Amino acid sequence: MFSAERPTQLRRDRGITQAALAQLSGLSLGAIRNYQQGWRDPPLSKAARLATALNVFVDQPVGEKPEAAAKKPRRPRKGK
């Protein structure tokens, strides 16, 4: 589940407007607004673009606090 509060807080902490985040991520301003209002959840590909624009790791969902992501066990890769 995508949490709208985390990307909004990251954006505000960095002093980035919704319009600037849209430009940095290559997403539409309407999409940014929808995600931040909680009206829609972004597909993984768009969440990854948001993560990159907000300078967070892609494996750390933008809707999740860093400490929560660190506590999740990682699944081993196939063949390893």
N, C-alpha and C positions, 0 to 999 in steps of 0.2 A: 504494500500500500504506500502510495506517495503522500508525503506530508507537505502541505503547501507552506507551512511556517518556516521550515529550514532554508529553502532557497530564497525566500523573501528576506530572512534575516541575513543570510550571506550576502545578498545583493545590497542590502542597506549598510551592512558593515563595511562594504567596499566602496560605498558612495556611488553606486551605479543605479541609474534610472532603469525602469522597465524597458524603455526604448533603447537604451544603450545595451542592455542584456540581450534584447532581441537582435540587435546588430552583431554583437559579439558571438552569439550562438548560431546565427543564421536562421533563427526561427521568427515567425511573425509576432508582432506586438500583441495581436489577439490571442495567440497561443500562450504567450507569457502570462497575459492577464488571466486566461482560463485556468492555467496551472496554479497560479498564485492565489486565485480566489477559491480553489478547490473544486471547480466545476468539472474539470477533466484531469485525468492522470496521463502524463506523457508516456508514449511507448518507450521502450528501452533505448532505442537509437536517439530519440530526442532528449531523454534524461541524460544520456552520455554527452550530448552537445552542451546541455546546461552545465553539467559537471565540469567540462573543459573550460567553458566561459567563466565559471565561478572559481576556477583553479582548485578544484577538489578532485580526489581520485575517482575514477569511474567505478571502481569496485566498492566505493563508499557512496551509497545512494544519496542523492542530493536531499532527499527527504528524511535522512537519518543523521543523528548526531555522531561525530567521529568515535566517541567511546562505545556507542552501541555497535557500530560496525566492527570495532576491534574485538568485541566479545564473541562474535559469531565464529563457530568452527568452520574451517575451510574444508571443502570436499576434495579428496585427492583426484588428480587428473587420471583419465583412463590410460592404461599402459604404463603407469609409473608406480 
